[in-house]
Amino acid sequence: MTILTSPSFLTSLLPPNWRAFTAHSPTTTTSRNMCTYILSPEGRRFGTVEAVTIYLTELIEAKERQEKVGNMEMIRQKNGVSIIDEEREKVARKKKKMSDRNPLRNMLKRTLKRNCLKKKSLTKQLKKQRKRH
């Protein structure tokens, strides 16, 4: 249902930065049908007061949800760990676990460890030989 009251009356009821104005009705071609519309600060146009109230209640609920999420974030940060840091650590652990499962990665590890052990044992043997001489 369209708004039939004057824009000056609606302006007194609306929140700050909201505007009420009259314009030609888009459904008829005659210039006699003038309708009152409400314009939000974001530029959204409403044809009924009910649409405005639904929009404002949804906006308030969304803001409250964001505040709850923000409060949860603050609580976690007070405990010393932020959600972002937790997620990064979780991803890093998962990547490490997956790379350890990779058979080629394990083969490379084994080879490197074996070469390292061989090198250590050779250096020990060389030191022993030098001491004997």
SVG drawing of the C-alpha trace seen along z (x, -y; Angstrom):
<svg xmlns="http://www.w3.org/2000/svg" viewBox="-5 -20 106 64">
<polyline fill="none" stroke="black" stroke-width="0.4" points="0.0,0.0 1.4,-3.4 2.0,-6.2 -0.8,-8.8 0.5,-11.3 2.4,-14.4 6.3,-14.3 6.6,-17.1 4.7,-15.0 6.8,-11.9 10.1,-13.9 9.4,-14.6 8.9,-10.8 11.9,-9.5 15.5,-9.0 18.1,-11.6 19.3,-11.9 16.2,-10.1 14.0,-12.0 10.4,-11.9 9.3,-13.2 6.5,-13.0 6.8,-11.7 4.7,-10.5 3.5,-6.9 5.4,-4.6 2.3,-2.4 0.1,-5.1 0.9,-7.4 -1.3,-10.2 0.3,-13.0 -2.5,-13.1 -1.3,-10.2 1.4,-11.4 2.9,-9.1 5.0,-9.7 8.3,-7.8 10.9,-7.5 14.6,-7.7 17.2,-6.2 20.7,-7.8 22.1,-4.9 19.8,-5.9 17.3,-3.0 13.7,-4.0 10.7,-2.7 7.0,-3.0 5.5,-1.9 6.1,-2.6 6.0,1.1 8.9,1.6 10.9,-1.0 10.2,0.7 11.2,4.1 14.4,2.6 15.3,0.9 14.6,3.9 16.8,6.1 19.5,3.4 19.4,3.3 19.5,7.2 22.5,7.3 24.3,4.7 23.6,6.7 24.9,9.9 28.1,8.0 28.5,6.7 28.1,10.3 30.8,11.5 33.0,8.5 32.5,9.3 33.5,12.9 36.6,11.7 37.5,9.4 37.0,12.2 39.3,14.5 41.9,11.7 41.8,11.1 42.6,14.8 45.7,14.1 44.8,15.8 42.9,14.3 40.7,16.3 42.9,15.4 46.0,16.7 44.2,19.9 43.1,20.5 46.6,19.9 48.1,22.3 45.5,24.9 46.2,24.6 49.9,24.8 49.5,28.0 47.3,29.5 49.8,28.7 52.6,30.2 50.6,33.3 49.8,33.8 53.4,33.2 54.6,35.9 52.1,38.3 53.6,37.7 55.7,40.8 58.2,38.8 58.6,36.4 59.3,39.3 61.8,40.8 63.6,37.4 63.7,37.2 65.1,40.7 67.8,40.0 68.8,36.7 68.9,38.3 70.9,41.2 73.4,38.9 73.7,36.7 74.4,39.8 77.0,41.0 78.7,37.7 78.8,37.6 80.2,41.1 82.9,40.2 83.9,37.1 84.1,39.1 86.3,41.7 88.6,39.1 89.0,37.5 89.9,40.8 92.4,41.5 94.0,38.1 94.3,38.7 96.1,42.0 98.6,40.4"/>
</svg>
